[in-house]
Amino acid sequence: MNKIEQLPSRIKFIWLIHVFGNLLLLVIGMVLLEFAIHYWKLADWLIYPALVLALLIISFELLSIPYRYRFWQYKITNDSVEIQSGFIFRDRVAIPIARVQNVTLSAGPVLQWQKLEKVVVATASSSHKIDGLKDDTARRLRDQIMHLALEARDE
């Protein structure tokens, strides 16, 4: 598996759900701000900058989903696990196979609903995740990384 892999397209739906969760939190924050303005007799104009900021945040998150998907990639080689993410602030991580201590699969309720899992590759000092892989791909990836890590320790 030396080719660059992309996340499944269903992850975009998960990210969209995340955006709507953030929108719900921002709406709750706006309601609390409105309550604070009226309760403590603060300046009424405070709600407008907060509303503009909330709309900018949600708009940016919505517009960034296709770009985030395009730039999220991973590759497994005999020597390393390479993960690339980010389109504005690009992050490229190469985890040496010999340093891998554990590979964990996890899935919250939304990921389970879409039959996706998160692969977490842990070393002694850090952990890195590959979010939203199909169940069978995630298991195959976990087995492959652990097999390569065990081989690297034997050498």
N, C-alpha and C positions, 0 to 999 in steps of 0.2 A: 504494500500500500504506500508507494512512494509518490502518489499523485495528490495534488491539492484537492481537498474535499470541501464542499459547501454545506451549510446547515440545511435541513429540509425546509421547504417553503412554508410549512405550517407554523414555523417559529414566528413569522410575521404576524400571524393572528394572535399568538401569545403576547407579543410586544404591544399589539393594539389593545388587548385587554389590560395590560399594564398601564398604558396611557389613560384609559378610562378610569382605572383605579386612582391614578394621580389626579385626574379631573375631579373625581368625587372628593378626594382629600382637599383639593383647592376650593371647591364649593363649600365644604364644611368650614374651612378657614375663613372664607369670605363672609359666611353667615356669622361666625364668631367675631370677626372684625366689625361687622355692622352692629352687632349687639354691643360690643365694647364702645363703639363710637356713640351710640345712643345712651348707654348706661353711664359712662363716665363723662359724657358731654365733650367728647373730643371733636376736632375739626371734621366736618362732613366730607371735605375734599380728599381725605386719606383713602377713601374707598376706591377712587378712580385710578391712582397709580398702582394700587394692589391688583385691581381688575385687569389693567393693561399688562402688568407683569405676568399674571396668571394666564392670560390669553396667549402671550408670547411663548411662555414655557410649553403650553399644550400644543400650540402650532408647531413649534420646533420639534417636539417629540413625534408628532404625527408625520411631519415631513421627513424626518430622519430615518423612519423605518425602512424604506427601500434602500437607502444608502448603507445603513448598518448591516442589512442583509447581504448586500453586495460585497462588503469588505470583511465579513466574518468568515474566516477560513481556517482549516487545520490540515496538518500533514503528519503522518507517522512514518518515520524512517527507522532503519536499524540502529541509529545512533541517538535520535532525539524525537521528542514530540514538539511540533512547531505549531503555535497558535497565533493568528493574526486577527486583530479587531481594530475598529475605529476608522473613521473617515476624515475627521478633522485632526484628532490627536491619534495618530496611528501607533498601535502597540504590537510589537512582534516579540514573541517569547519563544525561546528554544530551550526545552527542558531536556537535559541529558538523560537518556534511558537509564544509565547506571545510577542516577540519583533518585529515581522514582522509588518511593517506599510503599505507596498505596494508591489504588484506583477505586474510587467509590462511585456508585450510581445512586442518584436520588431524583425524586420527582414529587413536586407538590401537587395539590389537587388539580390545578389548571393543566399542568404538564401531563398528569395521568389521564385527564379527560381527552387530551389530544394524542394519547399513546406516545408520549415523548419522555426522554429522560435526560438528566444532566450528568455528565461525566466529570468527576473531580480528580485531577492528577495531583497527588501530594508528594512533596519532597520533605526533607528534614526542616527546611526553613520557610517553605511557602506552599501554596496550593493554587492550582489554575483550573478553570472550568471551561468545558465545552458544553454550551447550553442547548437543549432542545434537539437531541438526536433521537431517531426512531429507536424503539425498544431493542429490536434485534441488532441494529447497528451499534448501539451503545454497549450491549453485552459483548459483541464481537470485538469492539475497540478495547474494552476493558481486558478481555482475555489476551488480545494481541500485545497490549502494552505490558501486562504483567509477565507474559511469556518472554518478551524481549528483555525486561528488567531482570528476570531470573537468569537468563542466558548471560547477560552482561556481568552479573555478580559472580557467576561461575568462572568467568575468564580471568 
